[in-house]
Amino acid sequence: MKKKVLITGVSGGIGSAIANKFIENNYTIIVSTSSQESLKNLRNKFGESHFYYHINFNNLDDIDSELKLISEEHKDLSVIVNNAGITDDGLLLRMKYSQWERVIQTNLNSNFKIIKSQLPNMISNKYGKIIGISSVVATSGNPGQTNYVASKSGMIGFYKSLAHEVAKRNINVNIVSPGYIVTSMTNKLSDSQKESILSKIPMQKFGSPNDVANLVFFLSTDDASYITGQNFNVNGGMLMF
């Protein structure tokens, strides 16, 4: 029987690469997206042999009902990859509370909802791999992104604490923190912005989504069975500590 992996945020470059990596390794993917149009596109992209759910992370009732459905229909879930994330940048002095709340809800609170809903099945199965996608800025900070950085650094503390709680249950919990990865977001940068960023990266290049996907997949396998509570940076040496 194929193993199942729940992946959020598969519409973007990193999420798509993660999904493809698991499919290549004979996993059945369970994906969520916030729009019906995106749901249709994902179904066309990945095929009918996988599972698709419409979840709006800013609608608390919607989250609970859909996650309950997933937990009932996929009791054999092996892996969770929380990759969903948004930005809504602005200096704190000008930031609206709605900007703060929406980013925290999507990037951080969704992790609580998703993991809590699926964890009982993993505990019952005595097996599970939980991986969160954070960011290099969770450690370095970034001006104009207090909401985003708070959500991503919050994930690190959340996952480390959870790792302690479930370590004896044969459940591994880890974080992957990408640096600058080639996505639609980096494609919008001007040449001068790219040059400025590259000057801070010792490898003098952006990473690819596959650089992240490869590590995520490794952490989901039994080859990583003695690794838990760790934050892995994939950033070309941009941040070393």
C-alpha positions as CSV (number, residue, x, y, z in Angstrom):
1,M,0.0,0.0,0.0
2,K,1.2,3.5,-0.9
3,K,2.1,5.8,2.0
4,K,0.1,9.0,2.3
5,V,1.4,12.5,2.8
6,L,-0.7,15.6,3.6
7,I,0.9,18.7,2.0
8,T,-0.4,22.3,2.3
9,G,0.6,25.2,0.0
10,V,1.2,23.0,-3.1
11,S,0.3,25.8,-5.6
12,G,3.6,27.6,-5.2
13,G,7.0,26.5,-6.5
14,I,8.3,24.9,-3.3
15,G,5.0,23.2,-2.5
16,S,4.8,21.8,-6.1
17,A,8.3,20.5,-5.9
18,I,7.6,18.8,-2.6
19,A,4.4,17.2,-4.0
20,N,6.3,15.9,-7.1
21,K,9.1,14.5,-5.0
22,F,6.6,12.4,-3.0
23,I,4.7,11.3,-6.1
24,E,8.0,10.2,-7.7
25,N,8.6,8.0,-4.7
26,N,5.2,6.3,-5.0
27,Y,3.3,8.3,-2.3
28,T,-0.3,9.2,-2.5
29,I,-0.6,13.0,-1.8
30,I,-3.4,14.7,0.1
31,V,-3.4,18.4,-0.8
32,S,-5.4,21.4,0.3
33,T,-6.0,24.8,-1.4
34,S,-8.0,27.8,-0.6
35,S,-9.8,28.2,-4.0
36,Q,-12.0,26.0,-6.1
37,E,-10.1,27.1,-9.2
38,S,-6.8,26.1,-7.7
39,L,-8.3,22.8,-6.6
40,K,-9.3,22.1,-10.2
41,N,-5.8,23.0,-11.5
42,L,-4.1,20.8,-8.9
43,R,-6.4,17.9,-9.9
44,N,-5.4,18.3,-13.5
45,K,-1.8,18.6,-12.6
46,F,-1.4,15.6,-10.2
47,G,-4.2,13.3,-11.4
48,E,-7.2,11.6,-10.0
49,S,-5.2,9.0,-7.9
50,H,-4.6,11.6,-5.2
51,F,-6.9,13.5,-2.8
52,Y,-7.9,17.1,-2.8
53,Y,-9.6,19.3,-0.2
54,H,-10.8,22.9,-0.2
55,I,-9.6,24.6,3.0
56,N,-9.5,28.3,3.6
57,F,-7.1,28.8,6.6
58,N,-8.8,32.1,7.5
59,N,-12.2,30.4,7.9
60,L,-12.0,28.5,11.3
61,D,-15.2,26.6,10.7
62,D,-14.1,25.5,7.3
63,I,-10.7,24.3,8.6
64,D,-12.3,22.2,11.4
65,S,-14.8,20.4,9.2
66,E,-12.4,19.6,6.4
67,L,-9.6,18.5,8.7
68,K,-12.1,16.2,10.5
69,L,-13.0,14.7,7.1
70,I,-9.3,14.2,6.3
71,S,-8.7,12.5,9.6
72,E,-11.6,10.1,9.1
73,E,-10.8,9.3,5.5
74,H,-7.1,8.9,5.9
75,K,-6.4,7.2,9.2
76,D,-3.2,5.7,7.7
77,L,-1.6,9.1,7.0
78,S,2.2,8.9,7.5
79,V,3.5,12.3,6.7
80,I,2.4,15.9,7.2
81,V,4.2,18.8,5.4
82,N,3.0,22.2,6.5
83,N,4.1,24.5,3.7
84,A,1.2,27.0,3.4
85,G,2.3,30.5,3.8
86,I,1.4,34.1,2.8
87,T,3.0,37.5,3.1
88,D,1.3,40.9,3.7
89,D,4.3,43.2,4.3
90,G,4.5,46.6,5.8
91,L,6.4,48.5,8.5
92,L,4.9,47.9,11.9
93,L,3.9,51.6,12.3
94,R,1.7,51.3,9.3
95,M,0.6,47.7,9.6
96,K,-3.1,47.0,10.1
97,Y,-4.2,44.4,12.6
98,S,-6.0,42.6,9.8
99,Q,-2.6,42.2,8.0
100,W,-1.1,40.8,11.2
101,E,-4.0,38.5,11.9
102,R,-4.3,37.0,8.4
103,V,-0.6,36.1,8.2
104,I,-0.5,34.6,11.7
105,Q,-3.6,32.6,11.0
106,T,-2.4,31.2,7.7
107,N,1.2,30.6,8.5
108,L,1.1,29.6,12.2
109,N,-2.4,28.9,13.5
110,S,-3.0,26.5,10.6
111,N,-0.2,24.3,11.9
112,F,-1.9,23.9,15.2
113,K,-5.2,23.0,13.6
114,I,-3.7,20.6,11.1
115,I,-1.4,18.7,13.4
116,K,-3.9,18.5,16.3
117,S,-6.5,17.0,13.9
118,Q,-4.2,14.4,12.4
119,L,-2.0,13.6,15.4
120,P,-4.4,11.1,17.1
121,N,-4.2,8.8,14.1
122,M,-0.3,9.0,14.1
123,I,-0.3,8.2,17.8
124,S,-2.6,5.3,17.2
125,N,-0.4,4.0,14.3
126,K,2.8,4.6,16.4
127,Y,4.3,6.3,13.4
128,G,4.5,9.7,11.9
129,K,6.7,12.4,10.3
130,I,5.8,16.0,10.7
131,I,7.7,18.7,8.7
132,G,7.1,22.4,8.7
133,I,8.4,24.9,6.2
134,S,9.7,28.0,8.0
135,S,12.1,30.6,6.6
136,V,15.7,32.0,7.0
137,V,14.1,35.3,8.2
138,A,12.6,33.4,11.2
139,T,16.1,33.6,12.7
140,S,17.6,36.7,11.0
141,G,14.5,39.0,11.1
142,N,13.5,41.1,8.2
143,P,12.3,44.8,8.2
144,G,8.8,45.2,7.0
145,Q,7.8,41.6,7.8
146,T,7.1,41.5,11.5
147,N,4.0,39.5,10.9
148,Y,5.6,37.0,8.6
149,V,8.8,36.6,10.7
150,A,6.7,36.2,13.9
151,S,4.7,33.4,12.2
152,K,7.7,31.6,10.9
153,S,9.8,31.9,14.1
154,G,6.7,30.8,16.0
155,M,6.7,27.6,14.0
156,I,10.2,26.8,15.1
157,G,9.3,27.0,18.8
158,F,6.0,25.1,18.2
159,Y,7.7,22.2,16.4
160,K,10.6,21.9,18.9
161,S,8.1,21.7,21.7
162,L,5.9,19.2,19.9
163,A,9.0,17.1,19.1
164,H,9.5,16.7,22.9
165,E,5.8,15.7,23.4
166,V,5.7,12.9,20.7
167,A,9.3,11.6,20.6
168,K,8.4,8.4,22.5
169,R,5.5,7.8,20.1
170,N,7.8,7.2,17.1
171,I,6.8,10.5,15.6
172,N,9.5,12.8,14.2
173,V,9.0,16.6,14.1
174,N,11.3,18.9,12.2
175,I,11.5,22.3,10.4
176,V,13.1,23.2,7.1
177,S,14.0,26.9,6.7
178,P,14.6,27.9,3.1
179,G,16.6,31.0,2.2
180,Y,16.1,32.7,-1.2
181,I,14.6,30.0,-3.6
182,V,13.8,30.6,-7.2
183,T,10.0,31.1,-7.2
184,S,7.4,33.5,-8.6
185,M,8.3,35.7,-5.7
186,T,12.0,36.0,-6.5
187,N,11.2,36.4,-10.2
188,K,9.5,39.7,-9.3
189,L,12.7,41.2,-7.9
190,S,14.6,43.8,-9.9
191,D,18.1,43.1,-11.1
192,S,19.5,45.5,-8.4
193,Q,17.5,43.7,-5.7
194,K,18.8,40.3,-6.9
195,E,22.4,41.6,-6.9
196,S,21.9,42.9,-3.3
197,I,20.6,39.6,-2.1
198,L,23.2,37.5,-3.9
199,S,26.0,39.6,-2.3
200,K,24.9,38.2,1.0
201,I,24.9,34.6,-0.1
202,P,28.3,32.9,0.0
203,M,27.3,30.4,-2.8
204,Q,26.3,33.4,-4.9
205,K,23.1,31.8,-6.3
206,F,19.5,31.3,-5.4
207,G,18.4,27.8,-4.4
208,S,15.9,25.7,-6.4
209,P,12.6,24.3,-5.0
210,N,14.1,20.9,-5.4
211,D,16.8,21.8,-2.9
212,V,14.0,22.1,-0.3
213,A,12.0,19.2,-1.6
214,N,14.9,16.8,-1.4
215,L,15.5,17.6,2.3
216,V,11.8,17.4,3.2
217,F,11.5,14.0,1.6
218,F,14.6,12.7,3.4
219,L,13.2,13.9,6.7
220,S,10.0,11.9,5.9
221,T,11.8,8.6,5.5
222,D,13.1,6.1,8.0
223,D,16.7,7.1,7.1
224,A,15.9,10.2,9.3
225,S,14.4,8.2,12.2
226,Y,16.9,9.5,14.8
227,I,16.4,13.2,13.8
228,T,13.7,15.2,15.6
229,G,13.3,18.8,16.9
230,Q,15.7,20.2,14.4
231,N,15.6,23.3,12.2
232,F,17.4,22.7,8.9
233,N,18.6,25.8,6.9
234,V,18.7,25.6,3.1
235,N,20.1,29.0,2.3
236,G,23.5,28.7,0.4
237,G,25.3,29.9,3.6
238,M,23.4,33.1,3.9
239,L,22.9,32.4,7.6
240,M,25.4,30.2,9.5
241,F,25.1,29.5,13.2
